[in-house]
Structures are given as C-alpha cells and as structure tokens.
Amino acid sequence: MNEYMTLSETAEYIGKSKETLRRWDKEGKLTAVREPMSNYRVYRKSDIDTLFADFLDDDIQETVSNYVEPHNEYTVLELFAGAGGLAVGMEKAGLKCVALNEIDKWACQTLRNNRPNWNVLEGDIKSFSFSEYENKVDVVTGGFPCQAFSYAGKKLGLADARGTLFYEFARVVKEVNPPICIGENVRGLLSHENGKTLQGMISILDEIGYNVVPVQVLKAINFNVPQKRERLILVGIRKDIDLTYEYPKPYKKIYNLKDALKKGDLFDSDVPKSEGSKYPKSKIDVLKLVPQKGYWRDLPLDIQKEFMGGSFHLGGGKTGIARRIGWDEPCLTLTCSPAQKQTERCHPEETRPFTVREYARIQTFPDDWKFEGSIAQQYKQIGNAVPVNLGKEVGYSIIKFLNSYYNLSK
C-alpha cells in the first residue's frame, strides 16, 4: 500500500464515513496533508495506523480471507445434521460429507432431496454404530442439544453422561477416532448450570483422548451472515496431535438485511417469491404502527400496555418484541416459528413475517436448497440451522488444521 491514502481510501480502511474524517481533520484528531505530487488532501498511512492501531487489529483486515485449499480429500461425518446448514457450509469449504445422522424425518427428506448422493442415516443416534468409519473420517461434527448432566462425582465421566445427546456425540467420536471433532451449541451453554455442563463436556472429551481448544463464541455477523446469531464452538484435537487449531478470523464487513434479500454481494438476484406465515389481524394492526428498526416501545402508550399485557411492567428491554427489522441492519436471530408471540421479526416494509425463502437467505442457504414438509416444518428446519456461511468459514479452519496435520504425518 502507498505511503499516502485518499479520503475515500481512508474512510473505507477504517470503516468510518468521509464526514467523520472531515470532522476529525477540523478537530485535529487525524490531520490530512497535501500530497507533494498532486497537491490533493491525503492522509499518511503511518498516522492512520498509529492512531487506529486498536481497531485496525490485523485480525480483521479485510484483505484477510479464511479460504484455504484442501491438500487431500477430507471427509466429515455429521451428527444432529438438521436441514444441512453446517453440512452445506462444510461442502462449500471443500470437505466431503460421508454420512449424516438426523432424527427429524422432514429434515432427512430435505437432505436426501437436495443431495441424493449423501448417506443420510435417519433415526435416533442411539440406534446407530459408527465403527465402520473408524480411522476413515477426518472430522466428526455435530450440534448436540444442550442438556443438563446429573453430577455423580466431581469429575464427570463418559458413563455419567449416558442418556444425554452429548454422550452420544462423544461415543461416536470415540468409535470413529478422527483427528479433530467439532461440536456447536448455543451461547447459553457457557453459563448453563453455572458452567458445569460445559466443564463436564470438556472432561468427557479429555477422557476419550481429546484436548479441547479454549471455547469461543462466534458471531455470525463477522462471517458474512446478515444475522445477529451466535454459536458456541467446541473443538477437540486428538491427544497424539501436537498442533494448534485456529478459529476462523472475523471479517470487517457486516452484511445487512438488504444484502440478504436484494441482489448484491451476497446473492446475485433478489430473493425468490415463496410462501410464508401470516400475522393475525390483531397483530397486523399493532405492527403497522412500528417504524423500521422500531419495536414495542415505539407504539402509543395505550397500545403498548394492551399489546404487552403483564410483561409491560416487568423490567428488561425486551427489544425483540414487535420488532420491525430495518434494511440497513443485520436481522435479529431467527426463531423456529416466525409468527410466535414476543419474538416478532417483521419485514421492513410489509407487515408480515419473513417468508420461507427470506428466512433461508438470512441463514445464507443457497436459493436452490429446498426444504420439505409443511410451512411450519420448513421454518423450524431453517430456524434451527447453523448459517451456511458460518459453517463454510469453520470448514476452512478445519481444512487448514488438516493440511498441517497431514503434512506433519508425512
């Protein structure tokens, strides 16, 4: 990069508007100079870097891409696969899905119809053995639901977790013995049972021969997903492997609802038309009064009281209630049922929930990924999914790890 940067280059570089830069120039916070050759007003790159070292963290330089080419064909076995958000993301990153297990019949239908070549194992994970994949799969992934463990002793072992879905996840990892395993869950797992549930999971992975990387919560908006969703990632590395795993690096660019539903950088066409739920008339009458980016507090006081009922007097912001999303902001986390009370995510211009295809876009599913079952079933599948683009970035981080591992073992 040059020694000097123009006003617009600087604005883009530090993610501020030109107006802000002009104001800072007046205030002497960041002073522009005359470029010797052209006499234009420019900024010295060294000045910018010194002043903004804190938010020009190298981790989030936009020149960063997590993309990495796999050196071999790497395979993934996915548990609790749902409608395939994580699996499609992994596929986009370049990993090959050898088998997926899922109990929900509609989600299985979705997986089979979109990927007839995928081996979909439908049914309760407890009834499957995965020993045929022993030492043949590079990564086991799964979004196991968060369940409390009964604490028998101080150190929770595999046997104590029987009956929970995490037990099944750990059992499969033990049977398959992959170099790396990845579990994903809701952020709430961090504080569940005061953190004991997570500690239990870590000690179980330790017992079956895996070191757990310090747990991180990844924010989907940092990974090309136009939605404020967070996922906790639990990464286990087999103990015979002395390599560090690196989480995907966050991107600087944040995509908004407009990027999800209109033609642009994320999608090369407007969102396709599709079916969707409707609000009851009573709710439409109320939500019509809410402006873009507004919520229940923007309603007239008497309507607030009527709409909120008993919750009106309770504390807390409850900013997700009667919420109309704005075009220029990421969507709030999608729920499994778009018209349910108290988690409204209203379309910016029309007074309705997002349609099925709009839901899928906000989760970064490709438009040709079709969901099976009733409308309610489709919403549930999409609402429960890991956003595809987040899955893809995690996929790159796994490929990077596996490339190093196989280089070493040569």
Secondary structure, 3 states (H helix, E strand, C coil): CCCEECHHHHHHHHCCCHHHHHHHHHHCCCCCEECCCCCCEEEEHHHHHHHCCCCCCHHHCCCCCCCCCCCCCCEEEEECCCCCHHHHHHHHHCCEEEEEEECCHHHHHHHHHHCCCCCEEECCHHHCCCHHHCCCCCEEEECCCCCCCCCCCCCCCHHHHCCCHHHHHHHHHHHHCCCEEEEEECHHHHCHHHHHHHHHHHHHHHHCCEEECCCEEEEHHHHCCCEECEEEEEEEEECCCCCCCCCCCCCCCCCCHHHHHCCCCCCCCCCCCCCCCCCCHHHHHHHCCCCCCCCHHHCCHHHHHHHHHHHHHCCCCCCCCCEECCCCCCEECCCCCCCCCCCCEECCCCCCECCHHHHHHHCCCCCCCCCCCCHHHHHHHHHCCCCHHHHHHHHHHHHHHHHHHHHHHC
